[in-house]
Amino acid sequence: MNGVIGEILPSALGVAISPIPIIAAILMLLSPNARGTSVGFMIGWILGIVAAVVVFTLLSAIIPAADPTASKPIAGVIKILLGLGLLLLAGNQWRKRPQHGEAAAPPKWMSAIDTMKPVAALGLGFLLAAVNPKNLLMAVAGGLAIGASGLPAGQQTIAIVVFVLIAACTVVIPVVAYLLAAKRMAGPLDALRVWLLANNATIMTVLLLVIGVVLIGKGIADF
């Protein structure tokens, strides 16, 4: 089981280190309806991660079990394709980065956050977690590692819980911290929002590049 936990860590961190959802959560925490929208967004984010990784864990379980010492061409091809997909996303992020002296523009949907209701925030969190292409690729990688591991259902459940805890922590921690100490957290959260927005493209490019190369390496090792 420790091997599976180690294999899912990069993918879980890839979901966690997602500047746009973190910025969205911070904007909700600084909005007039901070408590309702931020908690709704957090719940949606967690549910989206759970749904994605569980679906791909179940799907990957249909890959025929193989001798641990034998090659695993099916899993290897999937990992290589996932890695190439992440490299393509990395290139796309780099092309969209702000030029020197240019301010980074937030996504247009963020302008609606101030008037957003908790249910809409929950739906947004779910979509950003479960439908976003980058997170989907990470969920596929995590689900593949868990579902094709051959572990008993109980240990697979533990691995899924670990994946979700790591992947969701960067949204959960600011929301919980704000709920516990709203006045003290407002300034630091706004500063973090500005920094993340300015460096979003660079963070995502490096992250996707590293995890993409790791997945390709693991895929090659399966042959």
Phi and psi restraints in degrees (value plus and minus 20) as a CYANA .aco file:
   2 ASN   PHI     -79.9   -39.9
   2 ASN   PSI     -54.3   -14.3
   3 GLY   PHI     -84.5   -44.5
   3 GLY   PSI     -58.9   -18.9
   4 VAL   PHI     -87.5   -47.5
   4 VAL   PSI     -63.2   -23.2
   5 ILE   PHI     -78.3   -38.3
   5 ILE   PSI     -63.8   -23.8
   6 GLY   PHI     -83.9   -43.9
   6 GLY   PSI     -54.3   -14.3
   7 GLU   PHI     -94.3   -54.3
   7 GLU   PSI     -50.6   -10.6
   8 ILE   PHI    -106.2   -66.2
   8 ILE   PSI     -33.2     6.8
   9 LEU   PHI     -76.5   -36.5
   9 LEU   PSI     -69.1   -29.1
  10 PRO   PHI     -79.0   -39.0
  10 PRO   PSI     -61.2   -21.2
  11 SER   PHI     -86.9   -46.9
  11 SER   PSI     -62.4   -22.4
  12 ALA   PHI     -83.1   -43.1
  12 ALA   PSI     -61.2   -21.2
  13 LEU   PHI     -86.6   -46.6
  13 LEU   PSI     -53.7   -13.7
  14 GLY   PHI     -81.3   -41.3
  14 GLY   PSI     -58.1   -18.1
  15 VAL   PHI     -90.7   -50.7
  15 VAL   PSI     -62.6   -22.6
  16 ALA   PHI     -82.5   -42.5
  16 ALA   PSI     -62.5   -22.5
  17 ILE   PHI    -107.5   -67.5
  17 ILE   PSI      47.9    87.9
  18 SER   PHI    -140.5  -100.5
  18 SER   PSI      79.1   119.1
  19 PRO   PHI     -76.4   -36.4
  19 PRO   PSI     -59.7   -19.7
  20 ILE   PHI     -82.3   -42.3
  20 ILE   PSI     -69.6   -29.6
  21 PRO   PHI     -81.0   -41.0
  21 PRO   PSI     -56.2   -16.2
  22 ILE   PHI     -86.3   -46.3
  22 ILE   PSI     -62.8   -22.8
  23 ILE   PHI     -81.8   -41.8
  23 ILE   PSI     -62.7   -22.7
  24 ALA   PHI     -80.5   -40.5
  24 ALA   PSI     -63.2   -23.2
  25 ALA   PHI     -82.7   -42.7
  25 ALA   PSI     -61.5   -21.5
  26 ILE   PHI     -85.4   -45.4
  26 ILE   PSI     -62.9   -22.9
  27 LEU   PHI     -80.2   -40.2
  27 LEU   PSI     -57.7   -17.7
  28 MET   PHI     -87.1   -47.1
  28 MET   PSI     -56.8   -16.8
  29 LEU   PHI     -88.3   -48.3
  29 LEU   PSI     -43.6    -3.6
  30 LEU   PHI    -118.8   -78.8
  30 LEU   PSI     -15.6    24.4
  31 SER   PHI    -109.1   -69.1
  31 SER   PSI     147.5   187.5
  32 PRO   PHI     -79.5   -39.5
  32 PRO   PSI     -54.6   -14.6
  33 ASN   PHI    -126.3   -86.3
  33 ASN   PSI      33.4    73.4
  34 ALA   PHI     -77.4   -37.4
  34 ALA   PSI     -69.8   -29.8
  35 ARG   PHI     -84.8   -44.8
  35 ARG   PSI     -68.7   -28.7
  36 GLY   PHI     -84.2   -44.2
  36 GLY   PSI     -69.6   -29.6
  37 THR   PHI     -90.6   -50.6
  37 THR   PSI     -59.6   -19.6
  38 SER   PHI     -87.3   -47.3
  38 SER   PSI     -60.8   -20.8
  39 VAL   PHI     -87.0   -47.0
  39 VAL   PSI     -61.7   -21.7
  40 GLY   PHI     -80.4   -40.4
  40 GLY   PSI     -64.5   -24.5
  41 PHE   PHI     -82.5   -42.5
  41 PHE   PSI     -63.5   -23.5
  42 MET   PHI     -80.7   -40.7
  42 MET   PSI     -65.1   -25.1
  43 ILE   PHI     -83.5   -43.5
  43 ILE   PSI     -64.4   -24.4
  44 GLY   PHI     -81.5   -41.5
  44 GLY   PSI     -60.6   -20.6
  45 TRP   PHI     -81.2   -41.2
  45 TRP   PSI     -66.2   -26.2
  46 ILE   PHI     -84.7   -44.7
  46 ILE   PSI     -66.4   -26.4
  47 LEU   PHI     -82.4   -42.4
  47 LEU   PSI     -58.5   -18.5
  48 GLY   PHI     -84.1   -44.1
  48 GLY   PSI     -62.5   -22.5
  49 ILE   PHI     -84.5   -44.5
  49 ILE   PSI     -65.0   -25.0
  50 VAL   PHI     -79.2   -39.2
  50 VAL   PSI     -68.7   -28.7
  51 ALA   PHI     -79.4   -39.4
  51 ALA   PSI     -66.8   -26.8
  52 ALA   PHI     -84.7   -44.7
  52 ALA   PSI     -68.7   -28.7
  53 VAL   PHI     -91.3   -51.3
  53 VAL   PSI     -54.4   -14.4
  54 VAL   PHI     -87.0   -47.0
  54 VAL   PSI     -64.7   -24.7
  55 VAL   PHI     -78.7   -38.7
  55 VAL   PSI     -66.5   -26.5
  56 PHE   PHI     -96.2   -56.2
  56 PHE   PSI     -44.8    -4.8
  57 THR   PHI     -86.0   -46.0
  57 THR   PSI     -64.4   -24.4
  58 LEU   PHI     -85.2   -45.2
  58 LEU   PSI     -61.8   -21.8
  59 LEU   PHI     -86.7   -46.7
  59 LEU   PSI     -60.5   -20.5
  60 SER   PHI     -92.0   -52.0
  60 SER   PSI     -38.6     1.4
  61 ALA   PHI     -87.0   -47.0
  61 ALA   PSI     -36.4     3.6
  62 ILE   PHI    -101.3   -61.3
  62 ILE   PSI     -29.0    11.0
  63 ILE   PHI     -85.7   -45.7
  63 ILE   PSI     107.7   147.7
  64 PRO   PHI     -75.7   -35.7
  64 PRO   PSI     114.9   154.9
  65 ALA   PHI     -86.9   -46.9
  65 ALA   PSI     124.1   164.1
  66 ALA   PHI    -148.7  -108.7
  66 ALA   PSI     142.7   182.7
  67 ASP   PHI     -80.6   -40.6
  67 ASP   PSI     110.4   150.4
  68 PRO   PHI     -75.0   -35.0
  68 PRO   PSI     -46.8    -6.8
  69 THR   PHI    -109.7   -69.7
  69 THR   PSI     -28.6    11.4
  70 ALA   PHI    -109.8   -69.8
  70 ALA   PSI     145.2   185.2
  71 SER   PHI     -91.5   -51.5
  71 SER   PSI     136.3   176.3
  72 LYS   PHI    -147.8  -107.8
  72 LYS   PSI      55.2    95.2
  73 PRO   PHI     -82.0   -42.0
  73 PRO   PSI     -56.0   -16.0
  74 ILE   PHI     -84.8   -44.8
  74 ILE   PSI     -71.1   -31.1
  75 ALA   PHI     -81.5   -41.5
  75 ALA   PSI     -58.1   -18.1
  76 GLY   PHI     -82.9   -42.9
  76 GLY   PSI     -65.0   -25.0
  77 VAL   PHI     -83.2   -43.2
  77 VAL   PSI     -63.1   -23.1
  78 ILE   PHI     -80.9   -40.9
  78 ILE   PSI     -64.4   -24.4
  79 LYS   PHI     -84.3   -44.3
  79 LYS   PSI     -61.5   -21.5
  80 ILE   PHI     -83.7   -43.7
  80 ILE   PSI     -63.2   -23.2
  81 LEU   PHI     -83.4   -43.4
  81 LEU   PSI     -61.1   -21.1
  82 LEU   PHI     -82.2   -42.2
  82 LEU   PSI     -63.5   -23.5
  83 GLY   PHI     -81.4   -41.4
  83 GLY   PSI     -63.5   -23.5
  84 LEU   PHI     -83.7   -43.7
  84 LEU   PSI     -57.8   -17.8
  85 GLY   PHI     -81.1   -41.1
  85 GLY   PSI     -61.7   -21.7
  86 LEU   PHI     -87.8   -47.8
  86 LEU   PSI     -56.1   -16.1
  87 LEU   PHI     -84.8   -44.8
  87 LEU   PSI     -58.6   -18.6
  88 LEU   PHI     -83.3   -43.3
  88 LEU   PSI     -62.2   -22.2
  89 LEU   PHI     -84.1   -44.1
  89 LEU   PSI     -56.7   -16.7
  90 ALA   PHI     -82.3   -42.3
  90 ALA   PSI     -64.6   -24.6
  91 GLY   PHI     -82.4   -42.4
  91 GLY   PSI     -59.0   -19.0
  92 ASN   PHI     -85.6   -45.6
  92 ASN   PSI     -61.3   -21.3
  93 GLN   PHI     -82.5   -42.5
  93 GLN   PSI     -61.6   -21.6
  94 TRP   PHI     -85.8   -45.8
  94 TRP   PSI     -58.5   -18.5
  95 ARG   PHI     -86.5   -46.5
  95 ARG   PSI     -50.1   -10.1
  96 LYS   PHI    -109.6   -69.6
  96 LYS   PSI     -16.3    23.7
  97 ARG   PHI     -87.0   -47.0
  97 ARG   PSI     129.3   169.3
  98 PRO   PHI     -84.2   -44.2
  98 PRO   PSI     121.5   161.5
  99 GLN   PHI     -95.0   -55.0
  99 GLN   PSI     147.3   187.3
 100 HIS   PHI     -77.1   -37.1
 100 HIS   PSI     107.1   147.1
 101 GLY   PHI      64.5   104.5
 101 GLY   PSI     -21.0    19.0
 102 GLU   PHI    -117.4   -77.4
 102 GLU   PSI     117.2   157.2
 103 ALA   PHI    -101.9   -61.9
 103 ALA   PSI     119.5   159.5
 104 ALA   PHI     -93.5   -53.5
 104 ALA   PSI     110.1   150.1
 105 ALA   PHI    -115.9   -75.9
 105 ALA   PSI     111.3   151.3
 106 PRO   PHI     -92.5   -52.5
 106 PRO   PSI     138.2   178.2
 107 PRO   PHI     -76.3   -36.3
 107 PRO   PSI     126.7   166.7
 108 LYS   PHI     -81.0   -41.0
 108 LYS   PSI     -52.3   -12.3
 109 TRP   PHI     -86.2   -46.2
 109 TRP   PSI     -38.0     2.0
 110 MET   PHI     -86.8   -46.8
 110 MET   PSI     -42.7    -2.7
 111 SER   PHI     -86.7   -46.7
 111 SER   PSI     -37.2     2.8
 112 ALA   PHI    -111.6   -71.6
 112 ALA   PSI     -20.8    19.2
 113 ILE   PHI     -84.6   -44.6
 113 ILE   PSI     -57.3   -17.3
 114 ASP   PHI     -79.5   -39.5
 114 ASP   PSI     -49.8    -9.8
 115 THR   PHI    -126.1   -86.1
 115 THR   PSI     -10.4    29.6
 116 MET   PHI     -94.8   -54.8
 116 MET   PSI     122.8   162.8
 117 LYS   PHI    -112.3   -72.3
 117 LYS   PSI     139.5   179.5
 118 PRO   PHI     -74.9   -34.9
 118 PRO   PSI     -60.4   -20.4
 119 VAL   PHI     -85.7   -45.7
 119 VAL   PSI     -61.4   -21.4
 120 ALA   PHI     -84.8   -44.8
 120 ALA   PSI     -58.6   -18.6
 121 ALA   PHI     -83.9   -43.9
 121 ALA   PSI     -59.8   -19.8
 122 LEU   PHI     -81.3   -41.3
 122 LEU   PSI     -65.7   -25.7
 123 GLY   PHI     -82.9   -42.9
 123 GLY   PSI     -59.9   -19.9
 124 LEU   PHI     -83.5   -43.5
 124 LEU   PSI     -64.0   -24.0
 125 GLY   PHI     -79.8   -39.8
 125 GLY   PSI     -62.6   -22.6
 126 PHE   PHI     -83.0   -43.0
 126 PHE   PSI     -65.3   -25.3
 127 LEU   PHI     -84.7   -44.7
 127 LEU   PSI     -62.9   -22.9
 128 LEU   PHI     -85.0   -45.0
 128 LEU   PSI     -50.6   -10.6
 129 ALA   PHI    -103.1   -63.1
 129 ALA   PSI     -63.2   -23.2
 130 ALA   PHI    -120.7   -80.7
 130 ALA   PSI     -40.6    -0.6
 131 VAL   PHI    -131.4   -91.4
 131 VAL   PSI     -44.0    -4.0
 132 ASN   PHI     -74.3   -34.3
 132 ASN   PSI     107.8   147.8
 133 PRO   PHI     -74.7   -34.7
 133 PRO   PSI     -62.6   -22.6
 134 LYS   PHI     -82.5   -42.5
 134 LYS   PSI     -66.2   -26.2
 135 ASN   PHI     -88.0   -48.0
 135 ASN   PSI     -53.8   -13.8
 136 LEU   PHI     -81.4   -41.4
 136 LEU   PSI     -64.4   -24.4
 137 LEU   PHI     -83.3   -43.3
 137 LEU   PSI     -58.7   -18.7
 138 MET   PHI     -85.8   -45.8
 138 MET   PSI     -60.8   -20.8
 139 ALA   PHI     -85.4   -45.4
 139 ALA   PSI     -59.0   -19.0
 140 VAL   PHI     -81.0   -41.0
 140 VAL   PSI     -65.6   -25.6
 141 ALA   PHI     -82.6   -42.6
 141 ALA   PSI     -64.8   -24.8
 142 GLY   PHI     -85.5   -45.5
 142 GLY   PSI     -65.0   -25.0
 143 GLY   PHI     -83.6   -43.6
 143 GLY   PSI     -58.1   -18.1
 144 LEU   PHI     -82.2   -42.2
 144 LEU   PSI     -64.8   -24.8
 145 ALA   PHI     -83.2   -43.2
 145 ALA   PSI     -58.8   -18.8
 146 ILE   PHI     -98.2   -58.2
 146 ILE   PSI     -69.6   -29.6
 147 GLY   PHI     -88.8   -48.8
 147 GLY   PSI     -53.4   -13.4
 148 ALA   PHI    -111.2   -71.2
 148 ALA   PSI     -13.6    26.4
 149 SER   PHI     -96.3   -56.3
 149 SER   PSI     -42.8    -2.8
 150 GLY   PHI      58.5    98.5
 150 GLY   PSI     -11.0    29.0
 151 LEU   PHI     -91.8   -51.8
 151 LEU   PSI     134.6   174.6
 152 PRO   PHI     -80.8   -40.8
 152 PRO   PSI     138.3   178.3
 153 ALA   PHI     -75.9   -35.9
 153 ALA   PSI     -59.3   -19.3
 154 GLY   PHI     -82.4   -42.4
 154 GLY   PSI     -62.9   -22.9
 155 GLN   PHI     -92.0   -52.0
 155 GLN   PSI     -53.6   -13.6
 156 GLN   PHI     -83.9   -43.9
 156 GLN   PSI     -58.5   -18.5
 157 THR   PHI     -82.6   -42.6
 157 THR   PSI     -61.7   -21.7
 158 ILE   PHI     -82.2   -42.2
 158 ILE   PSI     -62.2   -22.2
 159 ALA   PHI     -83.2   -43.2
 159 ALA   PSI     -59.9   -19.9
 160 ILE   PHI     -83.4   -43.4
 160 ILE   PSI     -63.2   -23.2
 161 VAL   PHI     -80.5   -40.5
 161 VAL   PSI     -63.3   -23.3
 162 VAL   PHI     -81.6   -41.6
 162 VAL   PSI     -64.4   -24.4
 163 PHE   PHI     -78.3   -38.3
 163 PHE   PSI     -67.6   -27.6
 164 VAL   PHI     -85.4   -45.4
 164 VAL   PSI     -63.0   -23.0
 165 LEU   PHI     -79.8   -39.8
 165 LEU   PSI     -64.5   -24.5
 166 ILE   PHI     -89.6   -49.6
 166 ILE   PSI     -66.3   -26.3
 167 ALA   PHI     -84.9   -44.9
 167 ALA   PSI     -53.7   -13.7
 168 ALA   PHI    -109.9   -69.9
 168 ALA   PSI     -32.0     8.0
 169 CYS   PHI     -82.0   -42.0
 169 CYS   PSI     -53.1   -13.1
 170 THR   PHI     -94.5   -54.5
 170 THR   PSI     -35.7     4.3
 171 VAL   PHI    -115.7   -75.7
 171 VAL   PSI     -60.1   -20.1
 172 VAL   PHI     -84.7   -44.7
 172 VAL   PSI     -64.3   -24.3
 173 ILE   PHI     -81.2   -41.2
 173 ILE   PSI     -69.9   -29.9
 174 PRO   PHI     -82.4   -42.4
 174 PRO   PSI     -57.8   -17.8
 175 VAL   PHI     -85.3   -45.3
 175 VAL   PSI     -67.7   -27.7
 176 VAL   PHI     -84.3   -44.3
 176 VAL   PSI     -62.4   -22.4
 177 ALA   PHI     -81.5   -41.5
 177 ALA   PSI     -60.8   -20.8
 178 TYR   PHI     -85.5   -45.5
 178 TYR   PSI     -62.0   -22.0
 179 LEU   PHI     -83.1   -43.1
 179 LEU   PSI     -50.7   -10.7
 180 LEU   PHI    -104.5   -64.5
 180 LEU   PSI     -51.5   -11.5
 181 ALA   PHI    -168.1  -128.1
 181 ALA   PSI      51.3    91.3
 182 ALA   PHI     -79.9   -39.9
 182 ALA   PSI     -67.9   -27.9
 183 LYS   PHI     -85.0   -45.0
 183 LYS   PSI     -61.8   -21.8
 184 ARG   PHI     -92.9   -52.9
 184 ARG   PSI     -46.0    -6.0
 185 MET   PHI    -107.8   -67.8
 185 MET   PSI     -37.6     2.4
 186 ALA   PHI     -77.9   -37.9
 186 ALA   PSI     -69.4   -29.4
 187 GLY   PHI     -82.7   -42.7
 187 GLY   PSI     -75.3   -35.3
 188 PRO   PHI     -77.9   -37.9
 188 PRO   PSI     -58.3   -18.3
 189 LEU   PHI     -85.6   -45.6
 189 LEU   PSI     -60.2   -20.2
 190 ASP   PHI     -86.6   -46.6
 190 ASP   PSI     -59.6   -19.6
 191 ALA   PHI     -83.9   -43.9
 191 ALA   PSI     -60.0   -20.0
 192 LEU   PHI     -84.8   -44.8
 192 LEU   PSI     -59.1   -19.1
 193 ARG   PHI     -79.9   -39.9
 193 ARG   PSI     -66.4   -26.4
 194 VAL   PHI     -82.3   -42.3
 194 VAL   PSI     -63.4   -23.4
 195 TRP   PHI     -86.2   -46.2
 195 TRP   PSI     -64.2   -24.2
 196 LEU   PHI     -83.6   -43.6
 196 LEU   PSI     -60.8   -20.8
 197 LEU   PHI     -84.4   -44.4
 197 LEU   PSI     -60.7   -20.7
 198 ALA   PHI     -89.6   -49.6
 198 ALA   PSI     -49.9    -9.9
 199 ASN   PHI    -132.1   -92.1
 199 ASN   PSI      -8.4    31.6
 200 ASN   PHI     -74.7   -34.7
 200 ASN   PSI     -70.0   -30.0
 201 ALA   PHI     -82.6   -42.6
 201 ALA   PSI     -62.4   -22.4
 202 THR   PHI     -86.4   -46.4
 202 THR   PSI     -65.0   -25.0
 203 ILE   PHI     -78.9   -38.9
 203 ILE   PSI     -68.8   -28.8
 204 MET   PHI     -87.3   -47.3
 204 MET   PSI     -57.5   -17.5
 205 THR   PHI     -81.9   -41.9
 205 THR   PSI     -70.2   -30.2
 206 VAL   PHI     -83.3   -43.3
 206 VAL   PSI     -64.6   -24.6
 207 LEU   PHI     -80.4   -40.4
 207 LEU   PSI     -70.4   -30.4
 208 LEU   PHI     -86.1   -46.1
 208 LEU   PSI     -56.7   -16.7
 209 LEU   PHI     -83.9   -43.9
 209 LEU   PSI     -68.4   -28.4
 210 VAL   PHI     -83.9   -43.9
 210 VAL   PSI     -69.6   -29.6
 211 ILE   PHI     -88.0   -48.0
 211 ILE   PSI     -55.5   -15.5
 212 GLY   PHI     -80.9   -40.9
 212 GLY   PSI     -65.7   -25.7
 213 VAL   PHI     -84.5   -44.5
 213 VAL   PSI     -60.8   -20.8
 214 VAL   PHI     -80.4   -40.4
 214 VAL   PSI     -65.2   -25.2
 215 LEU   PHI     -84.8   -44.8
 215 LEU   PSI     -60.8   -20.8
 216 ILE   PHI     -82.5   -42.5
 216 ILE   PSI     -62.3   -22.3
 217 GLY   PHI     -81.4   -41.4
 217 GLY   PSI     -62.7   -22.7
 218 LYS   PHI     -86.5   -46.5
 218 LYS   PSI     -57.3   -17.3
 219 GLY   PHI     -84.1   -44.1
 219 GLY   PSI     -63.2   -23.2
 220 ILE   PHI     -82.3   -42.3
 220 ILE   PSI     -57.9   -17.9
 221 ALA   PHI     -87.5   -47.5
 221 ALA   PSI     -39.6     0.4
 222 ASP   PHI     -97.8   -57.8
 222 ASP   PSI     -29.3    10.7
